[in-house]
Amino acid sequence: MERLKGKHILLGVTGGIAAYKSAELVRQLRQADTEVRVVLTRAAAQFVTPLTFQALSGYPVPTDLFDPGAESAMGHIELARWADAILIAPATAHTIARLTHGLADDLLATICLASSAPLALAPAMNQQMWFNQATRANIHQLKERGVHLFGPAEGDQACGENGPGRMLEPEQLLQQLVALFTPPFLAGVQVMVTAGPTLEDIDPVRYLGNRSSGKMGYAVAAAAQQAGAEVVLISGVSSQPRPERVKCINVRSAVEMHETVMQRVHQCDIFIAAAAVADYRPQQQSKQKIKKDYSHLKLELVRNPDILADVCALADGPFCVGFAAETERVVEHAQAKRVAKGADMIAANRVGLPGSGFEGDENALEIFWPGGGTTLPLNSKPEIARQLVELIGQHYKQTGK
Ligand SMILES: Cc1cc2nc3c(=O)[nH]c(=O)nc-3n(C[C@H](O)[C@H](O)[C@H](O)COP(=O)(O)O)c2cc1C
């Protein structure tokens, strides 16, 4: 989260059920060494207490525009100038309407009007409120004015309905803030990322799989999008939330992933193969569930297509980045893999250690390219992904592909 270090974030919290999640957002922002000042609307204070946010942010939490206790009585101007960015999370339909019309009827709305800092909204509301013509028109106008929209996500809502209107999770909001401070060095570049495991069916209920969670590939897709690229994510079965503004295509087997990649790869400039693709699949898939009738059962396996090698071999192909998951002699195996496949860059991680690699939230990478390499020491997967994408961007531009 280097990009957020030392930044001044003004977090506005408005009166929606999702307000409780904003406490966790403040905690995560503080962990990223960000300075956070929180302002609550009067309605927000019905859901969460200023004290919670004061304890988490380390600053008093004003709720009132007219505060005789404030030294200059100009708190709104001070905060408006202090902020490097303003994020309102959750943003109610009511506050969205107030901002659209430039109202300044409370402290938060007045700060927004008085500040030149980028403004981002994380809407959270019932799906009917989100679809209402009034909200649609307000959102349209705010976007036209350059206000950033973080979400909303779709899914189950507190009111029991299902649809768009869920606030993004705190970690997704954090990623969106990182994007706000990231120069768009991949603007106009098409990036394809593969992620997650492939599953090779044995029969209708069993498969051969691997322990990839998809976290690293999803983080790479998000980081490329945040750097301004247009990103297509081709994902094996993964429970990771789809990164914002990334086109996601779900596949299951290695053969399916290979087909999907080869159909679309001609449109991309950079190909990042982060998926853990099965090397082998059962030669035959049983149409019926295999019964427990035998004392021994032999499973014949055949080689799967090699997606990375096939993309690297294309004439006029994209800049190719592979991943190597190794349990031993990481450097040696990764360098050999890069050369064997003809990739422009390879990112190797040691798997099988607790906390990092496939299932963990952190990772460390050894990166190699022709004639050089570097190490990205252990860090959160989003941060490692951001550093990796920056490196890919530099080398992609140097090779002039
Ligand atoms: C229990 C409850 C939950 C609410 N949840 C939401 C919500 O998620 N989103 C929303 O836009 N409004 C919601 N409202 C309505 C807002 O609280 C109301 O419009 C309020 O005036 C918003 O004020 P503010 O935008 O100044 O914070 C809720 C109201 C209640 C009583």
The ligand as an SDF file (V2000), in Angstrom:
LIG
                    3D

 31 33  0  0  0  0  0  0  0  0999 V2000
  -32.5220    1.2270    9.2970 C   0  0  0  0  0  0  0  0  0  0  0  0
  -32.2630    2.1700    8.1780 C   0  0  0  0  0  0  0  0  0  0  0  0
  -31.3530    1.8270    7.2170 C   0  0  0  0  0  0  0  0  0  0  0  0
  -31.0880    2.6710    6.1280 C   0  0  0  0  0  0  0  0  0  0  0  0
  -30.1820    2.2860    5.2020 N   0  0  0  0  0  0  0  0  0  0  0  0
  -29.9520    3.0840    4.1500 C   0  0  0  0  0  0  0  0  0  0  0  0
  -29.0340    2.6870    3.1470 C   0  0  0  0  0  0  0  0  0  0  0  0
  -28.3900    1.6340    3.2180 O   0  0  0  0  0  0  0  0  0  0  0  0
  -28.8350    3.5060    2.1020 N   0  0  0  0  0  0  0  0  0  0  0  0
  -29.5060    4.6950    1.9700 C   0  0  0  0  0  0  0  0  0  0  0  0
  -29.3070    5.3880    0.9710 O   0  0  0  0  0  0  0  0  0  0  0  0
  -30.3690    5.1160    2.9160 N   0  0  0  0  0  0  0  0  0  0  0  0
  -30.6100    4.3370    4.0010 C   0  0  0  0  0  0  0  0  0  0  0  0
  -31.4890    4.7550    4.9690 N   0  0  0  0  0  0  0  0  0  0  0  0
  -32.1100    6.0700    4.8520 C   0  0  0  0  0  0  0  0  0  0  0  0
  -31.1520    7.1740    5.3210 C   0  0  0  0  0  0  0  0  0  0  0  0
  -30.7210    6.9440    6.6510 O   0  0  0  0  0  0  0  0  0  0  0  0
  -31.8320    8.5340    5.2130 C   0  0  0  0  0  0  0  0  0  0  0  0
  -32.1140    8.7980    3.8600 O   0  0  0  0  0  0  0  0  0  0  0  0
  -31.0070    9.6480    5.8020 C   0  0  0  0  0  0  0  0  0  0  0  0
  -31.7140   10.8570    5.6260 O   0  0  0  0  0  0  0  0  0  0  0  0
  -29.6510    9.7420    5.1590 C   0  0  0  0  0  0  0  0  0  0  0  0
  -28.9880   10.8970    5.6160 O   0  0  0  0  0  0  0  0  0  0  0  0
  -27.4790   11.2370    5.2200 P   0  0  0  0  0  0  0  0  0  0  0  0
  -27.3310   10.9420    3.7640 O   0  0  0  0  0  0  0  0  0  0  0  0
  -27.3300   12.6640    5.5440 O   0  0  0  0  0  0  0  0  0  0  0  0
  -26.6180   10.3950    6.0860 O   0  0  0  0  0  0  0  0  0  0  0  0
  -31.7560    3.9120    6.0450 C   0  0  0  0  0  0  0  0  0  0  0  0
  -32.6620    4.2700    7.0440 C   0  0  0  0  0  0  0  0  0  0  0  0
  -32.9210    3.4250    8.0940 C   0  0  0  0  0  0  0  0  0  0  0  0
  -33.9080    3.8230    9.1410 C   0  0  0  0  0  0  0  0  0  0  0  0
  1  2  1  0
  2  3  1  0
  2 30  2  0
  3  4  2  0
  4  5  1  0
  4 28  1  0
  5  6  2  0
  6  7  1  0
  6 13  1  0
  7  8  2  0
  7  9  1  0
  9 10  1  0
 10 11  2  0
 10 12  1  0
 12 13  2  0
 13 14  1  0
 14 15  1  0
 14 28  1  0
 15 16  1  0
 16 17  1  0
 16 18  1  0
 18 19  1  0
 18 20  1  0
 20 21  1  0
 20 22  1  0
 22 23  1  0
 23 24  1  0
 24 25  2  0
 24 26  1  0
 24 27  1  0
 28 29  2  0
 29 30  1  0
 30 31  1  0
M  END
$$$$
